Structure formats: structure tokens, C-alpha cells
Amino acid sequence: MSANHSTARGIARMSAATIVVAWLLVALSASVWPPAAKVSLPGILAPPAVPLSLGRDDLGRPVLARLAAGARISLLVAFVVVVVTGLLGTVIGLTAGWLGGAVDTLLVGVTDIFLAFPGILLAIALAGVLGPGINNVVTALSVVGWVGFARLARAQTMSIKHRDHVQVARAFGVQPVLIVWRHVLPLIAGPLIVEASFAFAAVIVAEAGLSFLGLGVQPPTPSWGSMIRDGSRYLLVAPHLVVVPGLALASLVVAINLLGDQLRDRWLPRRP
Amino acid sequence: MFELRTLGSRLAGAAVVALGVSCLVFALLHLVPGDPVEIMLGEYAGAADRLALRSRLGLDRPLAEQWMRFVVGVLHGDLGSSLVSGRPVAALLGEHVGYTVILALAALMLAALVGLPLGVAAALGAGRMWDAVASILAVLGMSAPSFVLGPLLIIVFAVQLGWFPVGGANEPASLVLPAVTLASGLAAVLTRMTRAAVLEALLLPHVQAARARGLGEWVVVLGHVCRNAALPVVTVLGLQLGALLGGAVVTETVFNWPGLGQLLIESIQRRDYPVVQGAVLLIALTYIVVNGVVDLLYTRIDPRIQSGP
């Protein structure tokens, strides 16, 4: 690998991390920004202007402040969903992979059924039936999201449970729960964390997608997806209402995916 | 012989999954928090209306009987009728499914036309310009969701340049922007997969042998490399068709394209649950069938799979 190439990689790595940290800071500081819900009729649909204005929306609310509040919602939903689905999926996958037999067959059957719903369809159906609202978004995305973790944890557990150190622990009569905790979980944590980073990006997109469809976070709470949805009505006169949250979403998702790539390259050995 | 047995076990597996999917879809209506009838009719509906709707939906029967009716209905192509228009759900789905098929096929072709050559070019010039172009496009394509890309395309190509209509399906040109939007993610995945598969195939001994025999670069690439690289790419293509069907739901909403996705979202907003159930079931079953077909194709393309047990 040439020096030039590795410099480029270094820059990419730094900028991805910088973007993610920047959005985190924006989200954490959302409450000290000017009020995102303040309606100001004279400023309706004002375009972005230098310095530090990203324009105003159809009710004259500042886009920048709404963007910050939206970042908080996005990251909060993604965090909760990834933690819930990661824990749930890991426990289920570990159990099935460790026990094998009928439990395993049942799990594979259930995951196959969940995976038969393409992409975001099941989340759309669930969110649609449960009704809009942030809690229902978290529920819908959690119900759909554990499957990936469960499959990964199951496959990893099955490949590790026959290793020598696990067999030795078994022979010594160590409790199964302790074996899994001490001797299996540490070995499968790497792939699961990598999976979690990609899941984080996927949940952010999914939440924005549901909100875009009107099935997610409800007004007046801002979400990037609903900002894009509302802005779509003013494409002719105020394209910034779509462009600004769209670029925000894309930048955060690209950055998280790049970080995930880096985690994977560092922690997981390349396939032969 | 092997083929028959494979076919049988695949069909059985797909049937089990389809049954499970129909159970889950059936359960959707029962997940509605509170009383679905009250939610559909509103708080101020009269008791008689509620009773009528309840018996029309079969909600007054025992759960097991409701489920049996649902499954038998599905097998007969009877998905109930819309609560809003009163028309059979199957007829509604029939009106919209064609648009979704056209959109998905157009996006699939577009993605293949862009992704496959770009992936090959990236692999052949690994580390050079085409590779960089391909990887940047791939990251962008995978990270820009359709509800971001779609409106951006509308701003540039429909509003500013006026080349294509903003939405709807009134003229052939209406298909272009939705198809490009839907294709972008798939094209990105295909580019990445093709690149990896070609890089791997380039190292195979018979490729080296072909080179050593002095065959032209094009002959080697098209005849020896791409044929081997096709296997993993076909698999990914099949798996991604599902993402395409799911993505169509959002893309159709962006462009007001009158397919299944738009029907689904409209029905959710109108609380027309029988239509919601029907649309979700149809999309999921289509995905199962497509995956099954791709699976079988795969065993045909790769003779090594059949020689297994």
C-alpha cells in the first residue's frame, strides 16, 4: 500500500469520526439552541443565509435548530433500538447456538419468517398498525431488528462451542451460563459490535424513512425524516427544506458506515 | 434425482415460511392497540355500526376460527374487502401490482447496467481511478436513502431542468426518476460485489493459464473471469430483489407512483387494515417466490452445489 493511499485512508478515518462526534455534540446541545418550535410568520421559507442560518421552514421555524433537535431524536432512537435489539438478539442467538436441537430449529424458523419481509416493509406495517409516535417507532424497529444479531450470535456461538477451551471448561463441570459468559461471549463480541455499528446507521435511516412516510415521530417534534416530508411540498420555492436535512442524514449515515468498515477491518480477520 | 429432491425440500421450506408469514400478517390486525373497530370508525360511531363492522371483519369469532378463515381466504385469493371503497382487496392489489413490477424491473436493469461494468472496471484497475470512482459512488449509493435522493433528483431534473415529470405515472418519462432512485442502492451493492468477485476470479489458476497462453485481455476477462465471478453476483442480485421491493414502498411515495407501496401507505393512513394486510402479504410472498427461484437458478448455474448430499 502506497504512502499516498494510507494518508487518504487516515484522512477518511479522521473525517468520519469527526462527523459523528460533531453530530453527537449538536444533538447533546440541542436544548441550548434557539427554540426549534418558535413560529415566526415573517420569516416563512426564508432561504439559508451567511452566517449561521440554514433558512426557515413553512412556519418560519429555524431549520438549523430543528436540525439539531432532529439529530437528538435520530441518535436517541438509534441508540435505544440498537441496545435493545443487540442484547435481545445476542441472548437469543447465544441460547440457540449453544443448546442446538429443537430450540435452534425453532429460532431458525422464526428468523426465516422475519427475513421474508423485504427491507423496511415489516417495520412499516408494524408502525402503521401501532399508530404514529416515537415509542411505536422504537417498538417496530426493535421487533424487526433483533434478527440480524440473533443470526450472527448463533453462527458465531456454533463455531466456537467446539473449541478446546470451551470443551475443557465443560469437562471441568463449569456452569453453562458461566462458560458462555467467560469463554464464548468475549470471542463473539467483536463481530457483534461491528454489526451494531452498521445496525446503528440502518436504524437512523429506518427511523427517518418511517417519519418520512408519516408513520414516525409526530409534529411538532422535529425529525429529519418528517422535515424532508414537509419540505417536499415546497420543492419549487424552498428546496433547502429538503436539501439541508437530506445532506445531514446522508453525512451521518456515511460517517457511521465508514466507522463500521474501519472497525471491521481492524477487528475481524479477512476471509481467505 | 438430486434436482428433484432439492426442488422438493426447497418448496417445502418456502411453504413453511409462507405459512409463518401469513400468521404474522394475520396477527397485525390483532396488534392494533385498543379496539381496531373503534380506531377505524372513530370514537363517535354508533353501536350498531361497530357491531356490523366487527362481524364483517369476523372479529366476533374465536381467534382460531378467524385465523382459519384468513388462511382459507388467502388460498382462494380472497383477502376481504376494503373498508373505504368496499371493493375486494385482491382487485385493488391487481390494479397496483403492475406498476410496482415495472418499477422494480426497470430499477433492476438499470442497476445491472451500471453496477456490473463499474464493478469489473474497478477490479481491473484496482487502486486506480476507476476503483476510486466506483468506491465513492458505492458509498454514496448505499448511504443516500431514496427519500433523500428522490427529492434531490426532482429538484435538479424535474424542477430546474424540466426533463422529467415531478411524479405520477402519466407518461413513459415518469418512470425514469423513480427507477434511478430505486436503482441507486442496488447499483452500489452490485458494484461492490462484482469488484470483489472479479478480484477473486482473477487469481484462479485457469485465468493465469489463459493469460499464459497469450489470449487477449478481453477474451480472458469476459470468457474466463466474468463467468466465474457471476456466481456470487447472481446470489446477491437475488437477495437484493427483496430490498428492491421494500425500497419501492418509499420510492413510490416520493414520486406518487401508483404501485403497491403507495397503496400500502395510503391504506395505513386511512386505517384500511384489510388492504394493509393484503399488500404486506403480497409483497412478502413475492419476495419468498423470487428468492426460491434465485436459489434454484443458482444450483443450475453452479454444478458443484448439486454434487453435494
Interface residues (C-beta under 8 A of the other chain):
Chain A: H5 G109 V110 D112 I113 A116 F117 P118 G119 I120 L121 L122 I124 A125 L126 G128 V129 L130 G131 A201 V205 A208 G209 F212 L213 G214 L215 G225 I228 R229 G231 S232 L235 L236 P239 V242 V243 G246 L247 L249 A250 V253 V254 N257 L258
Chain B: G13 V16 V17 A18 G20 V21 C23 L24 V25 L28 L29 L31 V32 P33 I39 G127 V139 L140 M142 S143 A144 P145 F147 V148 P151 L152 I154 I155 V159 V166 L241 G242 A243 L244 L245 G246 G247 V249 V250 T253 V254 L264 I265 I268 Q269 Y273 V276 V280 I283 A284 Y287 I288
